Amino acid sequence: MQNEILFYGCSYTDTRSNYVDADKMYPAILAKYFRKTEKNFAKEGCGNYRSFDILSTTDLTSASILIFQITELSRVQWYDTRLKDIMLNQSEDRCLLHVYNDRFLIHELIRNLNLLVKLCRAQNIKLVIWSIARFFDHNVDTFFENELSKYPEYVYLDNSLNGPETYRVDNGRDGEGKEIGLGHPGPQSHQIIAKKLIAKYNQLYSSKD
C-alpha cells in the first residue's frame, strides 16, 4: 500500500535541524494533511547531488507523494587528495568555479530532474518540486526559473524579503532578534510553504489520496 510521503532537501526540509520544532515544519504539516507516514531524507547543509544519490537508493514501493526541495546549486561535494569531501561553496580553490559554473550546475540539475519526473510519473508517485535556489545574476536566475517552469510539478515559492507573495514572514531560532530573512524560516513561514505546496498538489492531482 502506498502510504508514505517522502521529502528531500536541505535544512528547510530537515526536521532534525532544530531551527523550528519538527511538528511545525512543512513536512509534518503535509504528512498530517495527507494522512501519510512521513519519511524525511533531507539533511541540513547538504546539496542536490546528495538528494539525488539518496533518492536513487530509496525503496519507493510505499511512496504515494514525493516532495523535492531544490537547494543552492553551489553545494557541490568534491574530494581533495585526502579524499575529504568539501562543499564547493566553502572551498578557497576558485579555479573550480570555472568548471562548476552556474549554467553547468543548472544543466546537471535539469538532467537529474528529468529522471526524477519520469520515474515518479511511471510509478504513479505524485511529485511536487520547489526551490530555495537563487542567483546573484538576474539573467541566470531568470534562465533557471524558466527551465524549472517547464515541469508542471514545479511551483515557484517567493523567498524575497518584504514581497507581497513571500513565505518569509518570520525567523527560526537562528534568527531570533534579527530582521526577517536573517535566519531560517519560522513556524509561520512553514505554514505558508505548506499551504502553497498543498495548493500545487491539488491543482495537479485534484484531491487528497
C-alpha positions as CSV (number, residue, x, y, z in Angstrom):
1,M,0.0,0.0,0.0
2,Q,1.3,3.4,-0.9
3,N,1.0,5.3,2.4
4,E,4.2,7.3,2.6
5,I,5.1,10.9,1.7
6,L,8.8,11.4,1.0
7,F,10.9,14.5,1.5
8,Y,14.3,15.5,0.0
9,G,16.1,18.8,0.6
10,C,18.3,20.7,3.0
11,S,17.7,22.4,6.4
12,Y,14.5,24.0,5.1
13,T,13.1,20.4,5.0
14,D,15.2,18.6,7.5
15,T,13.1,18.2,10.6
16,R,16.2,17.4,12.7
17,S,17.8,20.8,12.0
18,N,16.2,22.3,15.2
19,Y,15.6,25.8,13.7
20,V,11.8,25.2,14.1
21,D,10.0,22.5,16.1
22,A,9.7,19.4,13.8
23,D,5.9,19.3,14.2
24,K,5.7,23.0,13.0
25,M,7.7,22.4,9.8
26,Y,6.1,22.0,6.5
27,P,6.9,18.2,6.1
28,A,4.9,17.4,9.3
29,I,2.1,19.7,8.2
30,L,1.9,18.0,4.8
31,A,2.1,14.5,6.3
32,K,-0.8,15.3,8.7
33,Y,-2.9,16.9,5.9
34,F,-2.5,14.0,3.5
35,R,-2.7,11.4,6.3
36,K,0.6,9.8,5.2
37,T,3.6,8.5,7.0
38,E,6.5,11.0,6.8
39,K,9.8,9.7,5.5
40,N,12.3,12.6,5.6
41,F,15.6,12.2,3.8
42,A,16.6,15.9,3.9
43,K,19.8,16.9,5.6
44,E,21.0,20.2,6.8
45,G,23.8,21.8,4.8
46,C,23.8,19.3,2.0
47,G,23.1,19.8,-1.7
48,N,21.1,18.4,-4.6
49,Y,23.6,15.8,-5.6
50,R,23.1,14.2,-2.2
51,S,19.3,14.3,-2.6
52,F,19.5,12.5,-5.9
53,D,22.0,10.0,-4.6
54,I,19.8,9.1,-1.7
55,L,16.7,9.0,-3.9
56,S,18.5,6.5,-6.2
57,T,18.7,4.0,-3.3
58,T,15.3,4.7,-1.8
59,D,12.6,2.0,-1.9
60,L,9.7,3.8,-3.5
61,T,7.2,0.9,-3.2
62,S,5.2,2.5,-0.4
63,A,5.5,6.1,-1.6
64,S,2.5,7.9,-2.9
65,I,3.8,11.5,-2.7
66,L,7.3,12.9,-3.1
67,I,8.3,16.5,-2.2
68,F,11.6,17.5,-3.7
69,Q,13.1,20.8,-2.4
70,I,15.9,22.2,-4.6
71,T,18.7,23.8,-2.5
72,E,21.6,26.1,-3.5
73,L,23.3,24.7,-6.6
74,S,26.8,25.7,-5.3
75,R,26.6,22.9,-2.7
76,V,28.7,20.6,-4.7
77,Q,30.7,17.9,-3.0
78,W,34.2,17.3,-4.3
79,Y,37.3,15.5,-2.9
80,D,40.8,16.6,-2.2
81,T,43.9,14.4,-2.2
82,R,43.0,13.1,1.2
83,L,39.5,12.1,-0.1
84,K,38.0,14.6,2.3
85,D,34.7,15.8,0.9
86,I,34.3,19.6,0.7
87,M,31.4,21.7,-0.4
88,L,32.4,23.8,-3.4
89,N,30.8,26.9,-1.9
90,Q,33.2,26.5,1.1
91,S,36.3,26.0,-1.0
92,E,39.0,28.6,-1.5
93,D,40.0,26.9,-4.8
94,R,38.3,29.4,-7.1
95,C,39.5,27.7,-10.3
96,L,36.8,25.0,-9.7
97,L,34.2,27.7,-10.4
98,H,35.3,27.8,-14.0
99,V,34.1,24.2,-14.3
100,Y,31.2,24.2,-11.9
101,N,29.8,27.5,-13.1
102,D,26.1,28.3,-12.6
103,R,24.9,27.3,-16.0
104,F,26.7,23.9,-15.8
105,L,25.1,23.3,-12.4
106,I,21.7,24.2,-13.8
107,H,22.3,21.7,-16.6
108,E,23.3,19.0,-14.2
109,L,20.2,19.7,-12.0
110,I,17.9,19.5,-15.0
111,R,19.3,16.2,-16.1
112,N,18.6,14.7,-12.7
113,L,15.2,16.3,-12.5
114,N,14.2,14.8,-15.9
115,L,15.0,11.4,-14.4
116,L,13.1,12.1,-11.2
117,V,10.0,13.4,-13.1
118,K,9.9,10.4,-15.4
119,L,10.4,8.0,-12.5
120,C,7.5,9.5,-10.5
121,R,5.2,9.5,-13.4
122,A,6.0,5.9,-14.3
123,Q,5.4,4.7,-10.8
124,N,2.4,6.9,-10.2
125,I,4.0,8.9,-7.4
126,K,2.6,12.4,-7.1
127,L,5.6,14.7,-7.2
128,V,5.8,18.4,-6.2
129,I,9.1,20.3,-6.7
130,W,10.0,23.7,-5.1
131,S,13.3,25.6,-4.8
132,I,15.2,27.9,-2.5
133,A,18.0,28.4,-5.0
134,R,18.6,32.0,-6.2
135,F,21.4,33.5,-8.3
136,F,23.1,36.9,-8.0
137,D,23.0,37.3,-11.8
138,H,19.4,38.2,-12.7
139,N,19.8,36.7,-16.2
140,V,20.9,33.4,-14.8
141,D,18.1,33.5,-12.2
142,T,15.5,34.1,-14.9
143,F,17.0,31.3,-17.1
144,F,16.9,28.9,-14.1
145,E,13.3,29.7,-13.3
146,N,12.3,29.4,-17.0
147,E,13.8,25.9,-17.1
148,L,12.1,24.8,-13.9
149,S,8.7,26.2,-15.1
150,K,8.7,23.6,-17.9
151,Y,7.8,21.0,-15.3
152,P,4.2,21.0,-14.3
153,E,5.3,19.6,-11.0
154,Y,7.3,22.7,-10.1
155,V,5.8,25.5,-8.0
156,Y,7.6,28.8,-7.6
157,L,7.8,30.0,-3.9
158,D,8.9,33.6,-3.4
159,N,11.5,33.9,-0.7
160,S,12.3,37.5,-1.4
161,L,12.1,39.8,1.7
162,N,9.1,42.1,2.1
163,G,7.4,40.9,-1.1
164,P,3.6,40.5,-1.2
165,E,3.8,36.8,-2.0
166,T,6.9,35.8,0.0
167,Y,6.7,33.0,2.5
168,R,9.5,34.6,4.6
169,V,7.3,36.2,7.3
170,D,9.2,35.1,10.4
171,N,12.5,33.6,11.5
172,G,13.5,30.3,13.1
173,R,15.6,30.0,16.2
174,D,18.8,31.1,14.4
175,G,17.2,34.4,13.5
176,E,15.8,35.4,16.9
177,G,16.3,39.1,17.4
178,K,17.3,39.7,13.8
179,E,15.4,41.1,10.8
180,I,13.2,38.6,8.9
181,G,15.3,36.7,6.4
182,L,18.4,36.6,8.5
183,G,17.6,33.2,9.8
184,H,15.8,30.1,8.6
185,P,12.0,30.3,8.0
186,G,10.0,30.2,11.2
187,P,6.8,28.4,12.0
188,Q,4.5,30.9,10.3
189,S,6.7,30.7,7.2
190,H,6.4,26.9,7.2
191,Q,2.6,27.2,7.3
192,I,2.7,29.3,4.2
193,I,5.1,26.9,2.5
194,A,2.8,24.0,3.3
195,K,-0.3,25.9,2.1
196,K,1.4,26.7,-1.3
197,L,2.6,23.1,-1.8
198,I,-0.8,21.7,-0.9
199,A,-2.4,24.1,-3.4
200,K,0.0,23.0,-6.1
201,Y,-0.7,19.3,-5.3
202,N,-4.4,19.9,-5.5
203,Q,-4.0,21.7,-8.8
204,L,-2.1,18.8,-10.3
205,Y,-3.8,15.9,-8.7
206,S,-7.3,17.2,-8.0
207,S,-7.8,15.8,-4.4
208,K,-6.2,14.1,-1.5
209,D,-5.4,10.4,-1.6
